[in-house]
Amino acid sequence: MPIASRSDRSLLLACALLIPACDAPADMEERTDCAGVANPLDFGPECCDPGTIVQPQQDRCNADEVSPRVDASGVYQGDQDRPNSLAVGSDVLQLCVVYVIDNGEGDDWPHGPHGNLYIDIFSPEEPLGASEDGADGRRIREPRVLRGPHNTHDDTDEWLDDEVLRYREFGVLQFDADGPASAQVVLRVWESDSQSEDGSWGRRNDVMGMELIDRAATEAGPVWVDLHKYSNDHPRIRSEEVAMRVLVRTGGACPEPEV
């Protein structure tokens, strides 16, 4: 069975992430004909088994320490993570799919290779090109943990680099009826380094991206958002490097994976 080329892998990843109007290459059809596969991608000699985590650029399916909140189809169950995640309603922004390219942690012990990610919400006026110090004092919601697929210890579900995870019922923001969080917000994702926003403990949280989210656009259907990594300068500077991609929606259900 041939190993997919990088271009084929990119197309297959697009299919896996439910990008519309996407078909797998004809010569790859034999690789996706596997009964019971939650994600019909083959990264290596076998198809991914149900409940394993796809690492597309590494051509592998990771079954290590998968969180008990990830069901047999490989979907993270937000209703098992209350109150960190919100129940989904008509005014709730929810995560549908997250692709973590870079978890911000690195591979070295004692802190790597797993990374613990969080979500912040800011008013739409928060600058994106350069983020001044003291951002933790400007957020308009308390941080939520962006749960990953690997249960590393206790109640902690973390991420490795290059992982795709789907969610169900995982709300991260209830929009206000009016005010600064009624129509648009800035969503920020960061990796915890001693929970230090500006380096007061000798280490500093890594910002994996922050982007403007438009409520009306996400009510119309799922929206992909690319998160660009920020430097650890003062102020933090937005780079061209995409560290994460997130699929978000307000109100309606997330698209279900196609088996």
TILO-759225 format. One line per 2 residues: their letters; for each residue x, y, z of N, C-alpha, C, O. Coordinates in Angstrom, 3 decimals. Example, Ala and Ser with C-alpha at 12.3 -4.5 7.8 and 13.67 -1.06 7.14 Angstrom:
BEGIN
as	13.190 -5.690 7.800 12.300 -4.500 7.800 13.200 -3.300 7.800 14.236 -3.319 8.465 | 12.850 -2.250 7.080 13.670 -1.060 7.140 12.900 0.030 7.870 13.409 1.138 8.039
END
This chain:
BEGIN
mp	0.850 -1.190 0.000 0.000 0.000 0.000 0.884 1.237 0.000 1.737 1.358 0.879 | 0.725 2.158 -0.937 1.625 3.301 -1.030 1.415 4.285 0.104 0.290 4.495 0.558
ia	2.513 4.891 0.562 2.429 5.963 1.546 2.013 7.231 0.829 2.510 7.516 -0.260 | 1.105 8.002 1.423 0.597 9.206 0.784 1.697 10.247 0.656 2.539 10.389 1.543
sr	1.680 10.971 -0.454 2.588 12.100 -0.614 2.149 13.218 0.316 1.045 13.186 0.858 | 3.037 14.232 0.503 2.676 15.354 1.373 1.443 16.072 0.838 0.585 16.488 1.616
sd	1.342 16.222 -0.497 0.175 16.892 -1.053 -1.090 16.081 -0.802 -2.144 16.640 -0.501 | -0.979 14.738 -0.930 -2.132 13.891 -0.630 -2.518 13.990 0.834 -3.702 14.042 1.168
rs	-1.511 14.017 1.716 -1.803 14.115 3.148 -2.511 15.424 3.461 -3.424 15.454 4.286 | -2.095 16.516 2.802 -2.741 17.801 3.045 -4.200 17.751 2.613 -5.074 18.280 3.300
ll	-4.463 17.110 1.466 -5.837 17.002 0.999 -6.657 16.114 1.910 -7.810 16.422 2.209 | -6.070 15.011 2.354 -6.791 14.117 3.256 -7.079 14.786 4.583 -8.142 14.575 5.167
la	-6.130 15.605 5.074 -6.368 16.333 6.310 -7.525 17.291 6.130 -8.365 17.427 7.020 | -7.580 17.963 4.979 -8.696 18.858 4.704 -10.015 18.099 4.762 -10.995 18.597 5.315
ca	-10.043 16.893 4.192 -11.257 16.073 4.251 -11.599 15.736 5.700 -12.757 15.816 6.111 | -10.588 15.363 6.459 -10.819 14.961 7.850 -11.395 16.096 8.664 -12.187 15.864 9.577
ll	-11.009 17.327 8.345 -11.460 18.482 9.111 -12.752 19.074 8.566 -13.138 20.184 8.933 | -13.422 18.326 7.683 -14.743 18.697 7.196 -14.735 19.977 6.391 -15.722 20.712 6.406
ip	-13.641 20.271 5.679 -13.647 21.387 4.767 -14.547 21.020 3.597 -14.386 19.943 3.024 | -15.513 21.901 3.216 -16.496 21.542 2.198 -15.869 21.191 0.853 -14.752 21.602 0.539
ac	-16.616 20.422 0.070 -16.264 20.083 -1.305 -14.879 19.473 -1.401 -14.062 19.891 -2.221 | -14.621 18.488 -0.564 -13.291 17.885 -0.517 -13.407 16.393 -0.772 -14.181 15.705 -0.106
da	-12.649 15.895 -1.723 -12.644 14.476 -2.036 -11.235 13.929 -1.924 -10.277 14.584 -2.335 | -11.104 12.734 -1.370 -9.791 12.107 -1.282 -9.318 11.715 -2.674 -10.142 11.445 -3.549
pa	-7.992 11.677 -2.899 -7.480 11.252 -4.193 -7.940 9.846 -4.527 -8.085 9.003 -3.642 | -8.172 9.593 -5.824 -8.706 8.294 -6.245 -7.804 7.149 -5.838 -8.285 6.085 -5.449
dm	-6.467 7.361 -5.924 -5.554 6.278 -5.606 -5.439 6.034 -4.108 -4.719 5.131 -3.682 | -6.148 6.837 -3.295 -6.111 6.654 -1.849 -7.373 5.982 -1.333 -7.487 5.741 -0.132
ee	-8.329 5.672 -2.210 -9.602 5.133 -1.743 -9.415 3.822 -0.982 -10.117 3.578 -0.001 | -8.481 2.976 -1.417 -8.277 1.711 -0.726 -7.807 1.921 0.706 -8.022 1.061 1.561
rt	-7.174 3.043 0.975 -6.663 3.323 2.313 -7.758 3.734 3.274 -7.547 3.683 4.486 | -8.916 4.137 2.786 -9.978 4.598 3.662 -11.099 3.580 3.812 -12.100 3.861 4.470
dc	-10.949 2.409 3.217 -11.984 1.388 3.277 -11.742 0.492 4.479 -11.321 -0.655 4.329 | -12.004 1.007 5.657 -11.744 0.283 6.905 -12.978 0.380 7.787 -13.331 1.468 8.240
ag	-13.626 -0.727 8.030 -14.873 -0.733 8.786 -14.647 -0.230 10.205 -13.696 -0.633 10.874 | -15.532 0.657 10.658 -15.514 1.116 12.034 -14.511 2.206 12.334 -14.323 2.558 13.499
va	-13.860 2.752 11.321 -12.862 3.790 11.568 -13.556 5.109 11.830 -14.395 5.538 11.039 | -13.211 5.762 12.942 -13.846 7.025 13.295 -13.400 8.147 12.384 -14.191 9.029 12.048
np	-12.161 8.122 11.988 -11.625 9.143 11.094 -11.001 8.421 9.912 -9.955 7.794 10.082 | -11.596 8.477 8.711 -11.164 7.628 7.605 -9.866 8.102 6.971 -9.835 8.472 5.797
ld	-8.816 8.089 7.742 -7.491 8.448 7.251 -6.519 7.341 7.617 -6.629 6.723 8.676 | -5.589 7.103 6.748 -4.580 6.073 6.968 -3.216 6.734 6.970 -2.736 7.173 5.926
fg	-2.595 6.808 8.124 -1.274 7.410 8.234 -0.284 6.301 8.553 0.126 6.132 9.701 | 0.094 5.552 7.534 0.972 4.423 7.723 0.303 3.172 7.189 -0.554 3.257 6.309
pe	0.682 2.002 7.709 0.195 0.748 7.134 -1.223 0.386 7.510 -1.802 -0.513 6.900 | -1.807 1.054 8.495 -3.142 0.685 8.929 -4.003 1.928 9.047 -3.495 3.047 9.125
cc	-5.320 1.718 9.059 -6.236 2.822 9.327 -6.236 3.116 10.830 -5.924 2.253 11.650 | -6.598 4.371 11.167 -6.691 4.726 12.584 -7.829 3.953 13.237 -8.928 3.875 12.689
dp	-7.569 3.394 14.382 -8.610 2.716 15.134 -9.527 3.737 15.799 -9.108 4.865 16.060 | -10.774 3.355 16.075 -11.672 4.262 16.781 -11.084 4.699 18.114 -10.506 3.897 18.848
gt	-11.242 5.994 18.417 -10.783 6.522 19.685 -9.323 6.916 19.717 -8.861 7.425 20.738 | -8.569 6.705 18.637 -7.183 7.158 18.597 -7.124 8.576 18.041 -8.089 9.066 17.453
iv	-5.990 9.223 18.233 -5.842 10.632 17.899 -4.956 10.780 16.669 -3.829 10.287 16.641 | -5.476 11.464 15.652 -4.752 11.628 14.402 -3.648 12.677 14.557 -3.889 13.788 15.029
qp	-2.432 12.298 14.148 -1.301 13.230 14.040 -0.897 13.263 12.561 -0.017 12.508 12.146 | -1.532 14.133 11.763 -1.454 14.027 10.303 -0.074 14.227 9.713 0.312 13.493 8.803
qq	0.676 15.192 10.199 1.987 15.428 9.604 2.999 14.349 9.984 4.025 14.193 9.322 | 2.709 13.609 11.047 3.597 12.527 11.466 3.130 11.161 10.963 3.758 10.142 11.248
dr	2.030 11.148 10.217 1.506 9.902 9.659 1.261 8.838 10.732 1.616 7.673 10.549 | 0.664 9.234 11.829 0.432 8.238 12.868 -0.885 8.484 13.588 -1.467 9.566 13.504
cn	-1.341 7.459 14.298 -2.542 7.502 15.114 -2.118 7.201 16.546 -1.608 6.119 16.836 | -2.329 8.157 17.433 -1.795 8.069 18.785 -2.861 7.559 19.748 -3.921 8.168 19.891
ad	-2.572 6.436 20.408 -3.504 5.857 21.373 -3.007 6.007 22.810 -3.577 5.405 23.720 | -1.957 6.796 23.028 -1.355 6.907 24.353 -2.189 7.793 25.277 -2.502 8.933 24.933
ev	-2.544 7.276 26.434 -3.177 8.045 27.509 -4.367 8.861 27.027 -4.541 10.003 27.452 | -5.187 8.299 26.151 -6.346 9.036 25.644 -7.317 9.313 26.790 -7.634 8.420 27.575
sp	-7.781 10.550 26.880 -8.655 10.975 27.967 -9.938 10.152 27.993 -10.472 9.818 26.936 | -10.442 9.820 29.179 -11.732 9.119 29.258 -12.891 9.964 28.752 -13.979 9.437 28.517
rv	-12.677 11.272 28.581 -13.736 12.129 28.030 -13.809 12.029 26.503 -14.747 12.541 25.893 | -12.828 11.376 25.889 -12.874 11.128 24.445 -13.613 9.819 24.212 -13.192 8.773 24.706
da	-14.716 9.868 23.462 -15.527 8.663 23.289 -14.926 7.741 22.230 -13.873 8.030 21.662 | -15.606 6.636 21.976 -15.079 5.617 21.075 -14.925 6.109 19.642 -14.157 5.537 18.868
sg	-15.655 7.172 19.280 -15.533 7.727 17.937 -14.470 8.815 17.856 -14.282 9.427 16.805 | -13.765 9.060 18.978 -12.689 10.045 18.965 -13.138 11.463 19.195 -12.406 12.394 18.857
vy	-14.331 11.671 19.765 -14.876 13.001 19.992 -14.831 13.325 21.484 -15.217 12.504 22.316 | -14.355 14.531 21.815 -14.284 14.968 23.211 -15.674 15.400 23.674 -16.315 16.236 23.037
qg	-16.137 14.824 24.790 -17.488 15.053 25.284 -17.507 16.211 26.275 -17.123 16.057 27.434 | -17.958 17.372 25.803 -17.975 18.555 26.653 -18.902 18.439 27.838 -18.670 19.075 28.865
dq	-19.960 17.631 27.719 -20.883 17.499 28.844 -20.246 16.774 30.022 -20.819 16.751 31.111 | -19.068 16.179 29.824 -18.331 15.559 30.923 -17.287 16.503 31.512 -16.470 16.097 32.338
dr	-17.318 17.759 31.083 -16.304 18.727 31.515 -16.939 20.022 32.015 -16.380 21.105 31.840 | -18.106 19.903 32.635 -18.717 21.070 33.249 -18.088 21.315 34.626 -17.770 20.343 35.312
pn	-17.896 22.560 35.060 -18.321 23.797 34.398 -17.251 24.411 33.492 -17.433 25.518 32.985 | -16.136 23.703 33.284 -15.112 24.293 32.414 -15.661 24.585 31.027 -15.368 25.637 30.459
sl	-16.459 23.665 30.466 -17.135 23.933 29.193 -18.594 24.242 29.458 -19.178 23.777 30.437 | -19.177 25.041 28.566 -20.566 25.465 28.712 -21.494 24.552 27.914 -21.114 24.022 26.870
av	-22.714 24.378 28.420 -23.744 23.722 27.619 -24.048 24.605 26.415 -24.108 25.829 26.533 | -24.237 23.987 25.271 -24.415 24.741 24.033 -25.855 25.213 23.909 -26.796 24.428 24.022
gs	-26.009 26.524 23.671 -27.310 27.119 23.412 -27.212 28.061 22.231 -26.170 28.137 21.580 | -28.287 28.778 21.949 -28.340 29.638 20.767 -27.344 30.785 20.822 -26.976 31.332 19.782
dv	-26.904 31.156 22.017 -25.988 32.289 22.160 -24.601 31.862 22.640 -23.845 32.689 23.147 | -24.257 30.580 22.486 -22.990 30.054 22.996 -22.056 29.707 21.839 -22.421 28.964 20.928
lq	-20.844 30.260 21.894 -19.796 29.914 20.939 -19.168 28.599 21.385 -18.754 28.457 22.536 | -19.101 27.634 20.461 -18.571 26.319 20.807 -17.420 25.933 19.896 -17.316 26.398 18.761
lc	-16.565 25.077 20.416 -15.519 24.466 19.613 -16.085 23.248 18.904 -16.822 22.463 19.500 | -15.737 23.091 17.622 -16.118 21.902 16.872 -14.913 21.013 16.600 -14.958 19.806 16.839
vv	-13.831 21.617 16.098 -12.593 20.894 15.811 -11.434 21.808 16.164 -11.495 23.015 15.931 | -10.383 21.236 16.723 -9.136 21.958 16.963 -7.992 21.153 16.368 -7.885 19.947 16.589
yv	-7.142 21.831 15.615 -5.910 21.225 15.112 -4.746 21.998 15.709 -4.472 23.129 15.309 | -4.065 21.385 16.665 -2.897 21.996 17.301 -1.657 21.585 16.513 -1.255 20.422 16.533
id	-1.071 22.530 15.833 0.159 22.294 15.096 1.356 22.389 16.044 2.253 21.547 16.016 | 1.355 23.420 16.877 2.427 23.661 17.849 1.777 23.928 19.192 1.021 24.888 19.337
ng	2.068 23.071 20.196 1.437 23.242 21.507 2.162 24.235 22.404 1.713 24.491 23.521 | 3.278 24.803 21.938 3.973 25.830 22.701 4.883 25.324 23.789 5.487 26.126 24.501
eg	5.004 24.018 23.942 5.756 23.474 25.067 7.130 22.960 24.685 8.054 23.036 25.495 | 7.294 22.440 23.484 8.552 21.783 23.141 8.556 20.343 23.605 7.600 19.879 24.227
dd	9.630 19.640 23.303 9.683 18.198 23.558 10.485 17.804 24.795 10.481 16.634 25.178 | 11.164 18.743 25.420 12.133 18.398 26.464 11.488 18.281 27.841 10.584 19.038 28.196
wp	11.985 17.302 28.608 11.638 17.169 30.016 12.211 18.377 30.762 13.246 18.887 30.333 | 11.599 18.876 31.864 10.491 18.260 32.603 9.098 18.716 32.169 8.099 18.169 32.637
hg	9.016 19.717 31.276 7.692 20.271 30.959 7.093 19.684 29.684 5.873 19.556 29.583 | 7.926 19.327 28.712 7.427 18.746 27.466 7.276 17.239 27.590 7.669 16.654 28.600
ph	6.711 16.611 26.573 6.222 17.226 25.329 4.773 17.686 25.386 4.299 18.304 24.433 | 4.048 17.404 26.477 2.645 17.792 26.555 2.508 19.267 26.910 3.311 19.813 27.667
gn	1.486 19.898 26.356 1.196 21.293 26.661 -0.230 21.453 27.149 -1.152 20.817 26.639 | -0.402 22.321 28.157 -1.703 22.588 28.763 -2.198 23.933 28.233 -1.611 24.970 28.541
ly	-3.271 23.927 27.441 -3.733 25.117 26.745 -4.960 25.722 27.415 -5.760 25.021 28.035 | -5.090 27.046 27.275 -6.202 27.798 27.852 -6.780 28.751 26.813 -6.118 29.111 25.840
id	-8.043 29.155 27.044 -8.733 30.110 26.183 -9.074 31.353 26.991 -9.625 31.261 28.087 | -8.739 32.516 26.438 -9.136 33.815 26.976 -10.089 34.493 26.005 -10.061 34.226 24.804
if	-10.934 35.374 26.535 -11.825 36.184 25.722 -11.575 37.659 26.046 -11.492 38.052 27.210 | -11.455 38.476 24.970 -11.237 39.913 25.108 -12.318 40.667 24.341 -13.026 40.085 23.519
sp	-12.439 41.946 24.611 -13.340 42.787 23.832 -12.816 42.907 22.405 -11.633 42.661 22.170 | -13.664 43.277 21.447 -13.225 43.365 20.055 -12.190 44.455 19.805 -11.574 44.477 18.740
ee	-11.985 45.348 20.749 -10.997 46.415 20.582 -9.572 45.956 20.904 -8.627 46.717 20.697 | -9.399 44.740 21.400 -8.057 44.265 21.750 -7.183 44.206 20.492 -7.555 43.546 19.521
pl	-6.017 44.892 20.493 -5.153 44.888 19.303 -4.609 43.502 19.008 -4.292 42.743 19.924 | -4.501 43.172 17.718 -4.025 41.861 17.302 -2.568 41.885 16.854 -1.862 40.894 17.039
ga	-2.101 42.979 16.276 -0.742 43.019 15.746 0.316 42.974 16.824 1.351 42.327 16.662 | 0.061 43.659 17.925 0.986 43.700 19.061 0.165 43.677 20.340 -0.742 44.491 20.516
se	0.483 42.743 21.236 -0.268 42.576 22.475 0.568 43.085 23.651 1.585 42.491 24.007 | 0.128 44.178 24.239 0.852 44.788 25.355 0.794 43.911 26.599 -0.093 43.069 26.742
dg	1.761 44.126 27.501 1.765 43.423 28.783 0.463 43.693 29.538 -0.248 44.663 29.275 | 0.185 42.813 30.469 -1.008 42.965 31.299 -2.282 42.478 30.648 -3.373 42.893 31.040
ad	-2.166 41.596 29.650 -3.361 41.109 28.951 -4.306 40.368 29.880 -5.519 40.386 29.671 | -3.770 39.719 30.902 -4.642 38.984 31.822 -5.573 39.919 32.584 -6.607 39.485 33.091
gr	-5.218 41.191 32.667 -6.091 42.166 33.313 -7.117 42.770 32.368 -8.024 43.473 32.814 | -6.992 42.509 31.070 -7.928 43.067 30.094 -8.970 42.056 29.621 -9.941 42.436 28.966
ri	-8.786 40.788 29.940 -9.751 39.800 29.472 -11.094 40.030 30.158 -11.158 40.536 31.278 | -12.165 39.647 29.462 -13.513 39.908 29.957 -14.214 38.636 30.435 -15.375 38.678 30.844
re	-13.507 37.512 30.383 -14.004 36.264 30.944 -12.843 35.564 31.640 -11.680 35.774 31.294 | -13.165 34.739 32.614 -12.130 33.918 33.228 -11.650 32.875 32.221 -12.435 32.422 31.387
pr	-10.377 32.487 32.284 -9.866 31.502 31.310 -10.583 30.157 31.436 -11.013 29.755 32.517 | -10.696 29.482 30.303 -11.189 28.111 30.265 -10.070 27.220 29.747 -9.270 27.635 28.908
vl	-10.021 26.006 30.250 -9.021 25.058 29.769 -9.452 24.531 28.409 -10.580 24.066 28.242 | -8.541 24.607 27.432 -8.789 23.994 26.124 -8.328 22.541 26.230 -7.168 22.218 25.976
rg	-9.252 21.688 26.605 -8.909 20.294 26.896 -8.323 19.607 25.663 -8.818 19.765 24.547 | -7.259 18.842 25.896 -6.645 18.068 24.837 -7.002 16.603 24.934 -7.811 16.216 25.777
ph	-6.414 15.784 24.086 -6.816 14.370 24.020 -6.120 13.449 25.014 -6.537 12.300 25.165 | -5.055 13.918 25.711 -4.253 13.012 26.542 -4.396 13.343 28.024 -4.098 14.457 28.456
nt	-4.856 12.357 28.796 -4.996 12.526 30.229 -3.649 12.238 30.888 -3.304 11.081 31.126 | -2.892 13.292 31.181 -1.526 13.131 31.686 -1.483 12.897 33.186 -0.619 12.166 33.671
hd	-2.396 13.502 33.927 -2.481 13.266 35.372 -3.759 13.899 35.897 -4.206 14.925 35.385 | -4.342 13.294 36.906 -5.537 13.805 37.580 -6.605 14.205 36.562 -7.054 13.383 35.763
dt	-7.005 15.483 36.601 -8.070 15.977 35.721 -7.495 16.744 34.530 -8.208 17.528 33.903 | -6.232 16.532 34.215 -5.538 17.336 33.213 -5.474 16.606 31.875 -4.886 15.530 31.773
de	-6.085 17.200 30.855 -6.082 16.662 29.496 -5.264 17.594 28.610 -5.665 18.732 28.369 | -4.111 17.114 28.122 -3.154 17.977 27.450 -2.954 17.587 25.982 -3.521 16.614 25.486
wl	-2.126 18.386 25.317 -1.880 18.262 23.888 -0.430 17.913 23.583 0.487 18.332 24.289 | -0.240 17.141 22.521 1.041 17.047 21.838 0.972 17.910 20.580 -0.107 18.353 20.186
dd	2.115 18.145 19.956 2.126 18.827 18.667 1.414 17.982 17.620 1.379 16.756 17.718 | 0.846 18.647 16.617 0.305 17.980 15.432 -0.800 16.987 15.797 -0.681 15.789 15.541
ev	-1.882 17.506 16.403 -3.001 16.644 16.776 -4.331 17.303 16.414 -4.515 18.511 16.556 | -5.243 16.465 15.944 -6.594 16.895 15.591 -7.576 16.298 16.592 -7.521 15.103 16.883
lr	-8.477 17.134 17.121 -9.477 16.634 18.063 -10.815 17.304 17.769 -10.896 18.520 17.594 | -11.862 16.482 17.719 -13.222 16.983 17.558 -13.883 17.117 18.934 -13.497 16.457 19.899
yr	-14.893 17.996 18.988 -15.613 18.238 20.244 -17.113 18.146 20.004 -17.609 18.370 18.899 | -17.812 17.809 21.077 -19.272 17.860 21.088 -19.709 18.525 22.382 -19.253 18.149 23.462
ef	-20.591 19.514 22.279 -21.125 20.218 23.451 -20.009 20.871 24.275 -19.994 20.769 25.502 | -19.080 21.539 23.593 -17.973 22.183 24.292 -18.044 23.692 24.046 -17.345 24.227 23.185
gv	-18.903 24.366 24.819 -19.037 25.813 24.712 -17.940 26.546 25.454 -17.511 26.117 26.525 | -17.477 27.670 24.876 -16.393 28.432 25.500 -16.782 29.863 25.816 -16.045 30.552 26.522
lq	-17.937 30.341 25.308 -18.358 31.720 25.561 -19.862 31.839 25.367 -20.406 31.386 24.360 | -20.535 32.461 26.350 -21.921 32.876 26.156 -21.913 34.359 25.810 -21.537 35.197 26.629
fd	-22.331 34.672 24.589 -22.352 36.070 24.168 -23.304 36.874 25.037 -24.332 36.367 25.486 | -22.952 38.135 25.271 -23.827 39.035 26.014 -24.993 39.484 25.143 -24.901 39.480 23.915
ad	-26.097 39.873 25.794 -27.221 40.438 25.059 -26.847 41.791 24.466 -27.327 42.154 23.391 | -25.999 42.532 25.156 -25.452 43.785 24.648 -24.110 44.009 25.329 -23.723 43.231 26.201
gp	-23.405 45.051 24.947 -22.109 45.315 25.556 -20.957 44.787 24.725 -21.137 44.426 23.562 | -19.761 44.740 25.324 -18.547 44.438 24.562 -18.469 43.027 23.993 -17.718 42.788 23.048
as	-19.224 42.096 24.546 -19.162 40.716 24.051 -20.495 40.281 23.457 -20.903 39.131 23.620 | -21.182 41.204 22.762 -22.485 40.872 22.198 -22.416 40.493 20.725 -23.212 39.673 20.267
aq	-21.478 41.072 19.969 -21.418 40.834 18.524 -20.073 40.293 18.063 -20.018 39.485 17.136 | -18.999 40.720 18.689 -17.657 40.272 18.335 -16.815 40.149 19.596 -17.028 40.875 20.567
vv	-15.859 39.228 19.576 -14.888 39.084 20.654 -13.547 38.711 20.037 -13.475 38.265 18.892 | -12.504 38.899 20.804 -11.192 38.367 20.445 -10.946 37.129 21.296 -11.002 37.182 22.525
lr	-10.669 36.006 20.619 -10.368 34.744 21.294 -8.868 34.533 21.283 -8.230 34.650 20.237 | -8.305 34.224 22.431 -6.862 33.977 22.556 -6.617 32.606 23.151 -7.315 32.193 24.077
vw	-5.619 31.889 22.620 -5.210 30.598 23.174 -3.765 30.719 23.636 -2.912 31.243 22.920 | -3.504 30.229 24.837 -2.144 30.291 25.380 -1.800 29.000 26.106 -2.666 28.278 26.599
es	-0.489 28.738 26.150 0.036 27.569 26.853 0.656 28.030 28.160 1.406 29.005 28.203 | 0.331 27.313 29.220 0.722 27.753 30.558 2.183 27.454 30.860 2.632 26.312 30.767
ds	2.917 28.500 31.224 4.250 28.385 31.806 4.221 29.089 33.149 4.398 30.305 33.224 | 4.000 28.330 34.202 3.906 28.855 35.571 2.761 29.848 35.736 2.760 30.639 36.679
qs	1.773 29.813 34.815 0.637 30.738 34.865 1.116 32.192 34.972 0.500 33.002 35.665 | 2.200 32.512 34.293 2.789 33.853 34.369 2.583 34.574 33.045 3.190 34.215 32.036
ed	1.725 35.594 33.048 1.416 36.322 31.817 2.622 37.074 31.270 2.864 37.060 30.063 | 3.376 37.726 32.140 4.446 38.604 31.664 5.829 38.244 32.193 6.750 39.057 32.114
gs	5.985 37.038 32.732 7.316 36.565 33.091 7.780 36.915 34.483 8.982 36.928 34.746 | 6.858 37.200 35.384 7.261 37.609 36.725 7.893 36.473 37.523 8.555 36.722 38.531
wg	7.696 35.213 37.079 8.279 34.065 37.780 9.475 33.493 37.029 9.903 32.374 37.312 | 10.012 34.236 36.089 11.164 33.764 35.335 10.792 33.014 34.076 11.638 32.827 33.201
rr	9.538 32.577 33.961 9.012 31.947 32.756 7.769 32.714 32.346 7.243 33.526 33.108 | 7.303 32.444 31.125 6.190 33.230 30.613 5.263 32.365 29.771 5.720 31.538 28.983
nd	3.943 32.563 29.945 2.983 31.851 29.107 3.254 32.134 27.626 3.654 33.239 27.258 | 3.033 31.132 26.796 3.218 31.275 25.354 1.857 31.476 24.697 0.945 30.671 24.887
vm	1.724 32.546 23.929 0.471 32.839 23.245 0.497 32.185 21.870 1.323 32.524 21.022 | -0.421 31.242 21.660 -0.466 30.484 20.415 -1.291 31.181 19.347 -1.257 30.787 18.181
gm	-2.035 32.216 19.733 -2.776 32.985 18.749 -3.931 33.735 19.373 -4.423 33.367 20.440 | -4.362 34.795 18.696 -5.562 35.537 19.092 -6.164 36.168 17.837 -5.466 36.798 17.043
el	-7.473 35.986 17.677 -8.159 36.448 16.475 -9.563 36.926 16.820 -10.159 36.510 17.814 | -10.074 37.816 15.964 -11.425 38.347 16.121 -12.442 37.307 15.665 -12.308 36.725 14.589
id	-13.464 37.077 16.495 -14.551 36.153 16.177 -15.832 36.967 16.003 -16.215 37.731 16.890 | -16.491 36.800 14.859 -17.729 37.517 14.573 -18.925 36.606 14.852 -19.057 35.539 14.252
ra	-19.781 37.034 15.757 -20.910 36.188 16.170 -21.811 35.822 14.998 -22.174 34.657 14.833 | -22.177 36.819 14.175 -23.105 36.564 13.075 -22.539 35.542 12.090 -23.270 34.694 11.580
at	-21.243 35.626 11.826 -20.622 34.679 10.890 -20.683 33.263 11.435 -20.931 32.319 10.685 | -20.456 33.102 12.746 -20.470 31.759 13.328 -21.885 31.240 13.532 -22.086 30.031 13.644
ea	-22.873 32.136 13.583 -24.269 31.690 13.626 -24.720 31.165 12.262 -25.582 30.290 12.176 | -24.123 31.713 11.196 -24.488 31.283 9.846 -23.954 29.896 9.521 -24.488 29.220 8.642
gp	-22.917 29.464 10.211 -22.327 28.147 9.989 -20.959 28.064 10.632 -20.442 29.074 11.109 | -20.359 26.878 10.656 -19.028 26.726 11.247 -18.003 27.583 10.506 -18.047 27.703 9.281
vw	-17.084 28.173 11.263 -16.067 29.060 10.704 -14.685 28.592 11.151 -14.448 28.367 12.338 | -13.775 28.449 10.183 -12.383 28.141 10.505 -11.637 29.410 10.870 -11.775 30.437 10.205
vd	-10.850 29.335 11.927 -10.035 30.466 12.376 -8.594 29.985 12.509 -8.319 29.018 13.219 | -7.682 30.660 11.827 -6.253 30.381 11.968 -5.682 31.239 13.091 -5.899 32.450 13.127
lh	-4.959 30.611 13.997 -4.334 31.322 15.117 -2.832 31.415 14.870 -2.150 30.399 14.730 | -2.329 32.636 14.818 -0.923 32.900 14.540 -0.152 33.064 15.841 -0.574 33.791 16.740
ky	0.973 32.385 15.931 1.779 32.404 17.146 2.352 33.797 17.408 2.680 34.533 16.478 | 2.464 34.140 18.687 3.016 35.429 19.105 4.396 35.238 19.727 4.700 34.198 20.312
sn	5.216 36.269 19.582 6.535 36.254 20.215 6.389 36.484 21.719 5.302 36.804 22.201 | 7.472 36.322 22.443 7.483 36.622 23.874 8.161 37.954 24.164 8.695 38.168 25.252
dh	8.134 38.839 23.186 8.664 40.190 23.388 7.701 41.006 24.238 6.622 40.543 24.607 | 8.116 42.227 24.540 7.263 43.179 25.273 7.107 44.422 24.409 8.004 45.266 24.416
pr	6.007 44.582 23.658 4.816 43.728 23.616 5.049 42.460 22.791 6.029 42.350 22.054 | 4.131 41.514 22.934 4.146 40.325 22.088 3.789 40.736 20.655 2.894 41.554 20.443
ir	4.498 40.160 19.676 4.276 40.497 18.267 3.702 39.286 17.531 4.197 38.167 17.668 | 2.664 39.526 16.760 2.015 38.474 15.984 2.907 38.061 14.821 3.413 38.913 14.090
se	3.103 36.745 14.648 3.957 36.233 13.582 3.101 35.702 12.436 1.872 35.690 12.510 | 3.775 35.264 11.381 3.077 34.640 10.258 2.850 33.147 10.485 2.111 32.515 9.730
ev	3.469 32.579 11.507 3.372 31.142 11.764 2.004 30.786 12.335 1.592 31.332 13.359 | 1.305 29.871 11.673 0.026 29.382 12.189 0.302 28.244 13.157 0.825 27.200 12.768
am	-0.051 28.449 14.415 0.185 27.436 15.449 -1.012 26.523 15.645 -0.862 25.386 16.091 | -2.213 27.021 15.309 -3.433 26.252 15.525 -4.476 26.652 14.496 -4.445 27.750 13.941
rv	-5.418 25.711 14.254 -6.627 26.017 13.496 -7.815 25.530 14.325 -7.803 24.413 14.842 | -8.841 26.375 14.448 -10.018 26.000 15.224 -11.267 26.208 14.379 -11.384 27.194 13.652
lv	-12.196 25.267 14.485 -13.500 25.375 13.845 -14.514 25.694 14.933 -14.699 24.911 15.864 | -15.176 26.854 14.814 -16.101 27.311 15.856 -17.476 27.550 15.258 -17.621 27.783 14.058
rt	-18.482 27.487 16.121 -19.850 27.753 15.699 -20.653 28.279 16.881 -20.407 27.905 18.027 | -21.602 29.139 16.595 -22.538 29.634 17.608 -23.929 29.088 17.322 -24.441 29.226 16.211
gg	-24.531 28.476 18.315 -25.903 28.004 18.186 -26.007 26.584 17.667 -26.105 25.646 18.459 | -25.988 26.404 16.352 -26.250 25.103 15.753 -25.220 24.056 16.115 -24.170 24.353 16.685
ac	-25.549 22.821 15.768 -24.666 21.695 16.086 -23.416 21.701 15.224 -23.424 22.176 14.089 | -22.356 21.170 15.779 -21.128 20.987 15.007 -21.344 19.916 13.954 -22.148 19.007 14.161
pe	-20.635 20.001 12.811 -20.726 18.929 11.831 -20.204 17.619 12.406 -19.193 17.599 13.108 | -20.882 16.549 12.109 -20.472 15.234 12.592 -19.408 14.658 11.656 -19.461 14.893 10.449
pe	-18.446 13.908 12.195 -17.449 13.269 11.331 -18.088 12.275 10.382 -19.041 11.577 10.728 | -17.542 12.229 9.183 -18.039 11.291 8.188 -17.183 10.029 8.231 -15.967 10.090 8.046
v	-17.807 8.910 8.471 -17.086 7.640 8.583 -17.146 6.922 7.238 -16.602 5.827 7.099
END
